[in-house]
Amino acid sequence: MLAKSRRRPEAIVCCNDLVALGVYDALNASGIRIPQDISVTGHNDMPLVDLVAPPLTITRAELGEGLAILDEALAVLDVSLAVADAQVKPV
Protein backbone atom coordinates (compact mmCIF):
# COMPACT_ATOMS: atom_id res chain seq x y z
CA MET A 1 0.00 0.00 0.00
CA LEU A 2 2.72 2.50 0.94
CA ALA A 3 4.87 1.43 -2.00
CA LYS A 4 2.20 2.57 -4.47
CA SER A 5 1.16 5.66 -2.54
CA ARG A 6 2.11 9.06 -3.92
CA ARG A 7 2.07 10.52 -0.41
CA ARG A 8 3.92 8.67 2.31
CA PRO A 9 4.33 9.59 5.95
CA GLU A 10 7.80 10.77 6.91
CA ALA A 11 7.88 8.30 9.80
CA ILE A 12 6.10 5.39 11.39
CA VAL A 13 6.10 5.47 15.19
CA CYS A 14 5.57 1.98 16.60
CA CYS A 15 4.22 1.11 20.05
CA ASN A 16 7.08 -1.32 20.67
CA ASP A 17 10.22 -2.73 19.07
CA LEU A 18 8.59 -5.96 17.94
CA VAL A 19 6.03 -4.03 15.89
CA ALA A 20 8.85 -1.88 14.49
CA LEU A 21 10.67 -5.01 13.33
CA GLY A 22 7.51 -6.12 11.52
CA VAL A 23 7.30 -2.70 9.89
CA TYR A 24 10.97 -3.01 8.84
CA ASP A 25 10.18 -6.36 7.23
CA ALA A 26 7.08 -5.07 5.40
CA LEU A 27 8.83 -1.93 4.15
CA ASN A 28 11.85 -3.90 2.95
CA ALA A 29 9.57 -6.34 1.12
CA SER A 30 7.89 -3.37 -0.58
CA GLY A 31 11.20 -1.86 -1.67
CA ILE A 32 10.82 1.14 0.66
CA ARG A 33 14.18 2.13 2.09
CA ILE A 34 14.71 2.95 5.76
CA PRO A 35 15.65 5.74 6.57
CA GLN A 36 16.03 7.22 3.07
CA ASP A 37 12.32 6.92 2.17
CA ILE A 38 10.72 6.64 5.61
CA SER A 39 11.83 6.60 9.25
CA VAL A 40 10.73 3.99 11.79
CA THR A 41 10.87 4.23 15.58
CA GLY A 42 10.29 1.59 18.23
CA HIS A 43 9.77 1.67 21.97
CA ASN A 44 11.17 -0.32 24.93
CA ASP A 45 14.73 -1.11 23.76
CA MET A 46 14.07 -4.83 23.33
CA PRO A 47 17.13 -7.12 23.67
CA LEU A 48 18.99 -7.73 20.39
CA VAL A 49 17.16 -4.90 18.60
CA ASP A 50 20.57 -3.27 18.15
CA LEU A 51 21.37 -5.98 15.58
CA VAL A 52 18.91 -4.64 12.98
CA ALA A 53 20.19 -2.67 10.02
CA PRO A 54 19.77 0.18 9.68
CA PRO A 55 19.75 0.79 13.44
CA LEU A 56 16.27 1.24 14.91
CA THR A 57 15.58 4.54 16.64
CA ILE A 58 14.00 3.70 19.98
CA THR A 59 12.42 5.44 22.92
CA ARG A 60 12.45 4.05 26.42
CA ALA A 61 10.45 4.81 29.54
CA GLU A 62 11.05 3.59 33.04
CA LEU A 63 8.20 1.64 34.65
CA GLY A 64 7.67 4.28 37.33
CA GLU A 65 7.31 6.99 34.71
CA GLY A 66 4.81 4.92 32.74
CA LEU A 67 2.77 4.20 35.85
CA ALA A 68 2.67 7.91 36.73
CA ILE A 69 1.37 8.72 33.24
CA LEU A 70 -1.22 5.94 33.52
CA ASP A 71 -2.36 7.25 36.92
CA GLU A 72 -2.78 10.74 35.47
CA ALA A 73 -4.74 9.44 32.47
CA LEU A 74 -7.03 7.39 34.70
CA ALA A 75 -7.67 10.40 36.94
CA VAL A 76 -8.67 12.48 33.91
CA LEU A 77 -10.92 9.67 32.68
CA ASP A 78 -12.51 9.33 36.13
CA VAL A 79 -13.30 13.06 36.23
CA SER A 80 -14.69 12.95 32.69
CA LEU A 81 -16.95 10.02 33.54
CA ALA A 82 -18.15 11.73 36.72
CA VAL A 83 -19.06 14.86 34.74
CA ALA A 84 -20.85 12.76 32.11
CA ASP A 85 -22.79 10.88 34.81
CA ALA A 86 -23.83 14.15 36.42
CA GLN A 87 -25.17 15.41 33.09
CA VAL A 88 -27.30 12.33 32.38
CA LYS A 89 -30.88 12.96 33.40
CA PRO A 90 -33.25 10.03 34.00
CA VAL A 91 -36.23 9.86 31.66
N, C-alpha and C positions, 0 to 999 in steps of 0.2 A: 504494500500500500504506500509506504513512504518512498519507495524507489521510484514509483510512477508519479508521485505528487510534484506539482510545480512549486508548491510552497511547503517547506519543511520547517519544523521547529529548529531553533539553534541548539537546543539541548533537551535531553530526556532525564528527568530527575526521578530516580527509583527509590522506593521505600526501603529497600535493603540491597545488600551486595549480590545475593542470589538472583534477584530479579534483574539487576544490572548485568549479570553474566548472561542471562537469557536474552536480554536486549542486545548485548554484544554479538551473540550468536546469530540472532535474526538480522541485525544490520549487516554483518559480514556476509551472510547468505544472500542478501539483497544487493550486494555490491556497494553499500554505503560505507564510506570510510570514517573511522573514528580516529582522531578528532577533526580531521580536515573538513568533513561534510556535516558532522553533528557531534555534539559532546554528550557524554553519558556520566552521570554521577550515581554513586551507591551510598549506602548508609550502614554503619555498624563496624566496619573494618574486620570483616570475616577472615579467619585464618586462611592463608594461601592465596588471598585475592591479589597480593602483590606479585603473583606470577603471571598475571594476564598482560597481554600486550595489545595495544598500548596500555600503560598503567591506568588503572581506574581511579578517578577522583572520588574520594570518599568523605563523608562527614561522620562524626562520632559524637555520641552524647553519653554521659555517665548516667547510670541508673537513677541516682538521686535527682538529677536534673530532669530526667524524663518523668519521674513521679511527681515532681513539683508542678510541671506543666500540666500533667493529667489532673492533679488536684484542682488547679486553677480552672481548667476547662469544665470539670464536673461542677464546680461551684457556680460558674456562669450558667451552665445548663440547668442547675437546680433553681436558680433565681428566675430564669426564663420560664421554666415550667410552673413555678409558683405564680408568676404574673399571669400566665395563660389560664391557669386554674381559677384565679380570682376574677378573670374577665368572662368566664363561661357562666351563663345564667341558665338555671333550669327552666324547662318549658312547662 
